[in-house]
């Protein structure tokens, strides 16, 4: 995947393998079903969460009550670090499991006892800031069609490469969720899917989307 196809998406999946053993050592294992709210808007956060398996989304609502999906994090990622370490409330944002998820929850006070945790979190948060800067750039410069195509590329299953750079997707989002991710509506998403099909950048096989990754 080229840079243009990877950074214009809401996915934040920077792996922090150097932290994994420390998190297993100090964290408390939590198993959650899909569609469970882990952190509510304006909730005080005093713990850091590591996603061992599964996927979560960061959601907010605008003044009209419409939901927007801001970020998606997969296994190997951390959330809650900034509000926890700065002793802040969450903004108008909830964190919800998209799939059955296994988490490790770690009290922020434990971090002070481990230099490895402190150094690893600093590196991870620095990577996250760089990724968010690129996401902001994409939101400012890219049209909805490019953001939708980038979403498909980011969802591509590298283990299921087909002929001529075609890939199945690791998961299939509904058109409603696609609209929430790219800041559009379902009618626009349906039109953009048709346009991407016409341009042979995606195709629909057995009612499932496949994406063709381009070299540029």
ABEGO torsion letter per residue (X at the ends): XBAAAAAABABBABBBAAAAAAAAAABBBBBBBBGBBABBBGBBBABBBBBABEBBBBBBBBAAGBBBBABBBBBGBBBGAAAAAAGBBBBBBBBBBABBBBBBBBBAAAAAABAAAAAAAAAAAAAAAAAAAAAAAAAAABBAAAAAAAAAAAABBAAABBBGGBBBBABBBBAAAAAAAAGBBAAAAAAAAAAAAAAGABBBBGGBBBBBBBAX
